[in-house]
Amino acid sequence: MTNVGPSWTPDQLQRDPHANPQKATRVQSMFSAIAPSYDLNNRIHSFGLDQSWRRRTVREIANRLGSLRDKKILDVACGTGDLTELLYAAGANATGGDYTPAMLEIAKSKSRKFSDFGLRLRYLDADATQLAFDNASFDAVTIAFGLRNVSSPEKAIAEFFRVLRPGGTLAILEFDQPRSKFVRFFHNLYTERVMPFTATLIARDRSGAYKYLPRSVATFLSPQGIAQFAAASGFERIQHHSLTFGTCALTLATRPLV
Ligand SMILES: C[S@@+](CC[C@H](N)C(=O)[O-])C[C@H]1O[C@@H](n2cnc3c(N)ncnc32)[C@H](O)[C@@H]1O
């Protein structure tokens, strides 16, 4: 689908997009516009690494919980469902939730191939900052490349704490800025100059999504900032894994038993 117009103007992106009062609706219209080519762009522009980062997320949660078999896991901001599917494939009872219908539709159509779609794998409309689930109803909550796009990450993390059972695990996968100046130079060249051009062409995008992407990473919380919000919500055992030269970070945290 080619979208009707820009979700982000160059002027808005020059400022901090996270401070934009219409961030939620702009993010939603942007993902509606790029949904059909979202997976293809991910694979091409991460050289397939995006799936390896999601697989690492699944392994680290399994390490914390013992096993994923029959564990109830909520994948927030699930988009087209790549992480939700991996959680399901690892044996979990996986629920993907997102607030962009176009992304959820793709997730659902990809999942119809699974025999127990609708039972052990399901997708629902869900807002990360206002989850319609009972307290303590999940063994794990995941969010991959989603927290940066949420209007209030602080509110979302407090919601993740609420819906997790005591002892449950939170996993946040998000882009990061490489520490090494050398890596950072080439990484920035790629994410700020090459990728916005090629991804925009592939998606035939007019929303500005692939210009928003590097800008939203540069202006977002560091893993340490995410950890501070998690600690403030009550999480403990907060741990980071830096992935692929620091271009991505996985933050894990546990809801205390008492
Ligand atoms: C970059 S995509 C990530 C999708 C998927 N998790 C992945 O690994 O590819 C970000 C997703 O966050 C969703 N999103 C942003 N804010 C949200 C919110 N408040 N509640 C639910 N989903 C949200 C968008 O609709 C979009 O599908």
The ligand as an SDF file (V2000), in Angstrom:
LIG
                    3D

 27 29  0  0  0  0  0  0  0  0999 V2000
    9.0550   -1.5430   14.6580 C   0  0  0  0  0  0  0  0  0  0  0  0
    7.5320   -2.3570   14.8650 S   0  0  0  0  0  0  0  0  0  0  0  0
    8.0200   -3.7940   15.7530 C   0  0  0  0  0  0  0  0  0  0  0  0
    7.1930   -4.9980   15.3960 C   0  0  0  0  0  0  0  0  0  0  0  0
    7.6880   -6.3240   15.9330 C   0  0  0  0  0  0  0  0  0  0  0  0
    7.7200   -6.3570   17.3720 N   0  0  0  0  0  0  0  0  0  0  0  0
    9.0180   -6.7290   15.3700 C   0  0  0  0  0  0  0  0  0  0  0  0
    9.8160   -7.3370   16.1050 O   0  0  0  0  0  0  0  0  0  0  0  0
    9.2520   -6.5160   14.1870 O   0  0  0  0  0  0  0  0  0  0  0  0
    6.7710   -1.3810   16.1020 C   0  0  0  0  0  0  0  0  0  0  0  0
    5.3370   -1.7480   16.3960 C   0  0  0  0  0  0  0  0  0  0  0  0
    4.9490   -1.0440   17.5740 O   0  0  0  0  0  0  0  0  0  0  0  0
    3.5610   -0.8340   17.4840 C   0  0  0  0  0  0  0  0  0  0  0  0
    3.1870    0.1400   18.5120 N   0  0  0  0  0  0  0  0  0  0  0  0
    3.6460    1.3910   18.7010 C   0  0  0  0  0  0  0  0  0  0  0  0
    3.0600    1.9490   19.7760 N   0  0  0  0  0  0  0  0  0  0  0  0
    2.2070    1.0230   20.2870 C   0  0  0  0  0  0  0  0  0  0  0  0
    1.3260    1.0070   21.3990 C   0  0  0  0  0  0  0  0  0  0  0  0
    1.1780    2.0550   22.2100 N   0  0  0  0  0  0  0  0  0  0  0  0
    0.6330   -0.1120   21.6280 N   0  0  0  0  0  0  0  0  0  0  0  0
    0.7440   -1.1990   20.8220 C   0  0  0  0  0  0  0  0  0  0  0  0
    1.5610   -1.2290   19.7430 N   0  0  0  0  0  0  0  0  0  0  0  0
    2.2860   -0.1350   19.4790 C   0  0  0  0  0  0  0  0  0  0  0  0
    3.3770   -0.3760   16.0400 C   0  0  0  0  0  0  0  0  0  0  0  0
    2.0540   -0.4850   15.6220 O   0  0  0  0  0  0  0  0  0  0  0  0
    4.3380   -1.3470   15.3230 C   0  0  0  0  0  0  0  0  0  0  0  0
    3.6530   -2.4770   14.8700 O   0  0  0  0  0  0  0  0  0  0  0  0
  1  2  1  0
  2  3  1  0
  2 10  1  0
  3  4  1  0
  4  5  1  0
  5  6  1  0
  5  7  1  0
  7  8  2  0
  7  9  1  0
 10 11  1  0
 11 12  1  0
 11 26  1  0
 12 13  1  0
 13 14  1  0
 13 24  1  0
 14 15  1  0
 14 23  1  0
 15 16  2  0
 16 17  1  0
 17 18  1  0
 17 23  2  0
 18 19  1  0
 18 20  2  0
 20 21  1  0
 21 22  2  0
 22 23  1  0
 24 25  1  0
 24 26  1  0
 26 27  1  0
M  CHG  2   2   1   9  -1
M  END
$$$$
